[in-house]
Amino acid sequence: RDASLVLEPGERVCLIGRNGAGKTTLLRLIAGDEKPDAGQIKHKADLRISQLAQTLPDVGAATVRDHVAAGLRPLQVLVDEYHRLTAESLDAAGLRKLEKLHHRIDAESGWDLKKRVESLMLEMGLPADRKMEVLSGGWRHRVDLARALVSRPEVLLLDEPTNHLDLDTIEWLEERMRGFSGGLLFVTHDRTLLERLATRIVELDRATLTSWPGDYKNFLRRKEAVLEAEERTEA
């Protein structure tokens, strides 16, 4: 209610709050999966947003390679459109459109998408040709994480990212997120990940968002001071 939140590049913001407070809903609003009852969600044009959901994906008969590559589908559409246009006789407007597509694909390093998929799967140790439906929950979550990262998003939304992951993958994720240049907004019950990763805490409490600059220890210290002040006021 009357919420205001700005996410900057390079920030690693942890969203905290009681179960049922609306943390996942807020992530879905930012991702565009839900619409706000009022107000606006603004972002720059062509912003790349990726989301790792809390629930495991519905995978069907897809292979690991197919599932990871699906994270690049919007970019693949642009590449396919570019190749379609190059095969046509274009007027001035068509040439401008082609040039615009070329610049955008260049900006997103989209000319060798297969190589990008293969490189990330190798880095994460994923079994490229295995069917998703035969994988354990941990491996499926790991593949879903690769799908979220393969597009090289500018905003990354992680909802309980360490669920189902083994310790090695959690450590890999933490290291990867420390080097992430975009804006990271995550929800976690993993206290260690929270303490090591967050550069700002945003608390969702009774329909209100409160921003607490600094790490989790700083949040606990300042929150305790606020509660003590409230108690004195009530007394």
C-alpha positions in Angstrom: 0.0 0.0 0.0 1.5 3.3 -1.2 4.7 1.3 -1.8 7.8 2.9 -3.4 10.8 0.9 -4.5 13.8 1.7 -6.7 16.3 -0.9 -7.8 19.7 0.3 -9.1 22.3 -1.5 -11.1 24.8 -3.3 -8.8 22.5 -3.5 -5.8 21.8 -6.8 -4.1 18.5 -6.2 -2.3 17.0 -8.9 0.0 13.3 -8.7 0.5 12.2 -9.9 3.9 8.8 -10.3 5.6 6.5 -12.8 7.3 5.1 -15.7 5.3 2.1 -14.5 3.4 3.2 -10.8 3.5 3.3 -10.7 -0.3 7.0 -11.1 -1.1 6.4 -13.5 -4.0 3.6 -11.3 -5.3 5.9 -8.3 -5.4 8.5 -10.2 -7.4 5.7 -11.3 -9.8 4.6 -7.6 -10.2 8.1 -6.5 -11.1 8.5 -9.4 -13.5 5.2 -8.4 -15.2 3.4 -11.7 -14.3 0.8 -9.7 -12.3 -0.6 -6.2 -12.7 -0.8 -3.7 -9.8 -4.2 -2.6 -8.5 -2.9 0.9 -8.7 0.2 2.9 -9.4 3.0 2.2 -11.9 6.0 0.0 -12.5 8.6 1.8 -14.6 11.7 0.4 -16.2 13.9 1.4 -19.1 13.1 0.2 -22.6 14.1 -3.3 -23.5 15.0 -4.1 -19.9 16.1 -7.8 -19.6 14.4 -9.3 -16.5 14.9 -12.9 -15.4 13.1 -14.7 -12.6 13.9 -17.9 -10.6 10.6 -19.0 -9.2 10.2 -20.8 -5.8 8.4 -23.7 -7.4 10.0 -26.2 -9.7 9.2 -25.8 -13.4 6.7 -27.8 -15.4 9.1 -29.3 -17.8 7.3 -31.9 -20.0 9.7 -33.9 -22.2 12.3 -31.1 -22.7 16.0 -31.8 -22.5 18.2 -29.7 -20.2 19.6 -28.0 -23.2 16.1 -27.1 -24.5 15.1 -25.7 -21.1 18.2 -23.5 -20.7 17.9 -22.3 -24.3 14.3 -21.2 -23.6 15.7 -18.4 -21.5 17.0 -16.9 -24.7 13.7 -17.2 -26.6 13.1 -13.4 -26.8 16.6 -12.8 -28.2 16.2 -15.8 -30.6 13.0 -14.2 -32.0 15.1 -11.0 -32.8 17.8 -13.0 -34.5 15.3 -15.0 -36.6 13.6 -11.7 -37.6 17.0 -10.3 -38.6 17.8 -13.2 -40.8 14.3 -13.1 -42.4 14.7 -9.4 -43.3 18.2 -10.0 -44.8 16.6 -12.4 -47.3 14.1 -9.8 -48.5 14.4 -6.7 -50.8 14.0 -3.9 -48.3 12.9 -0.3 -48.8 14.4 2.6 -46.6 12.0 1.8 -43.7 13.0 -1.9 -43.9 16.7 -1.1 -43.9 16.2 1.2 -40.8 14.4 -1.7 -39.0 17.2 -4.1 -40.0 19.9 -1.7 -38.7 18.0 -1.2 -35.4 17.7 -5.0 -35.0 21.4 -5.4 -35.7 22.3 -2.8 -33.0 20.1 -4.5 -30.4 21.4 -8.0 -31.1 24.9 -6.6 -30.9 24.2 -4.9 -27.6 22.9 -8.2 -26.2 25.7 -10.3 -27.7 23.1 -12.4 -29.4 24.9 -13.7 -32.5 26.0 -17.0 -31.0 23.3 -18.2 -28.7 24.1 -21.9 -28.9 27.6 -21.2 -27.7 26.2 -19.2 -24.8 24.0 -22.0 -23.7 26.7 -24.6 -24.0 29.2 -22.5 -22.1 26.8 -21.9 -19.1 25.8 -25.6 -19.0 29.5 -26.6 -18.9 30.2 -24.0 -16.2 27.3 -25.4 -14.0 28.1 -29.0 -14.8 24.6 -29.7 -16.3 23.8 -32.9 -18.2 22.8 -31.3 -21.5 21.0 -34.2 -23.2 19.2 -35.5 -20.1 15.4 -35.2 -20.0 14.2 -32.7 -17.4 11.5 -35.1 -16.2 14.0 -37.7 -15.0 16.0 -35.2 -12.9 15.8 -34.8 -9.1 14.3 -31.6 -7.7 17.8 -30.3 -6.9 19.0 -30.7 -10.5 15.8 -29.2 -12.0 16.2 -26.2 -9.8 19.8 -25.9 -10.9 18.8 -26.1 -14.5 16.1 -23.4 -13.9 18.8 -21.2 -12.4 20.8 -21.6 -15.6 17.7 -20.6 -17.7 17.4 -17.5 -15.6 21.0 -16.5 -16.0 21.6 -17.4 -19.7 20.0 -14.2 -21.0 22.5 -12.1 -18.9 19.6 -10.1 -17.3 19.9 -6.6 -16.1 17.4 -7.4 -13.3 17.4 -10.8 -11.6 14.6 -11.9 -9.3 15.4 -14.9 -7.1 12.7 -16.5 -4.9 14.3 -18.9 -2.4 17.2 -19.6 -4.8 18.9 -22.1 -2.5 15.9 -24.4 -2.2 16.9 -27.9 -3.4 20.5 -26.9 -4.1 23.6 -28.6 -2.7 26.3 -26.7 -0.9 28.7 -26.5 -3.9 25.9 -25.0 -6.1 25.0 -22.5 -3.4 28.6 -21.4 -3.1 28.8 -21.1 -6.9 25.5 -19.0 -6.9 26.8 -16.7 -4.2 30.1 -16.1 -6.1 28.2 -15.5 -9.3 25.8 -13.0 -7.7 28.7 -11.1 -6.1 30.0 -10.4 -9.6 26.5 -9.6 -11.0 26.5 -6.1 -12.5 22.7 -5.7 -12.7 20.1 -5.2 -10.0 19.4 -8.3 -7.8 16.2 -8.6 -5.7 16.0 -11.9 -3.8 13.9 -13.6 -1.1 15.6 -16.2 1.1 15.4 -18.0 4.4 19.1 -18.9 4.1 20.6 -16.7 6.8 24.2 -17.3 5.6 23.4 -16.3 2.0 21.5 -13.2 3.3 24.4 -12.1 5.4 27.0 -12.6 2.7 25.1 -11.2 -0.3 22.7 -8.4 0.7 23.8 -4.7 0.3 20.3 -3.5 1.3 17.3 -4.9 3.1 13.7 -4.1 2.1 11.2 -5.2 4.6 7.6 -5.9 3.7 5.4 -5.6 6.8 1.7 -4.9 7.1 1.4 -3.9 3.4 4.3 -1.3 3.8 7.8 -1.4 2.3 10.7 -0.1 4.3 14.2 0.2 3.0 17.2 -0.4 5.3 20.5 0.5 3.7 23.4 -1.8 4.5 23.8 -5.4 5.3 21.6 -7.7 7.5 23.5 -7.1 10.7 23.0 -3.3 10.2 19.3 -4.0 9.6 19.0 -6.0 12.9 20.7 -3.2 14.8 18.6 -0.4 13.4 15.4 -2.4 13.6 15.9 -3.1 17.3 16.5 0.7 17.9 13.2 1.5 16.0 11.3 -1.1 18.0 12.7 0.2 21.3 11.6 3.8 20.3 8.1 2.5 19.5 7.9 0.8 22.9 8.9 4.0 24.7 6.3 6.0 22.7 3.6 3.6 23.5 4.6 3.5 27.2 
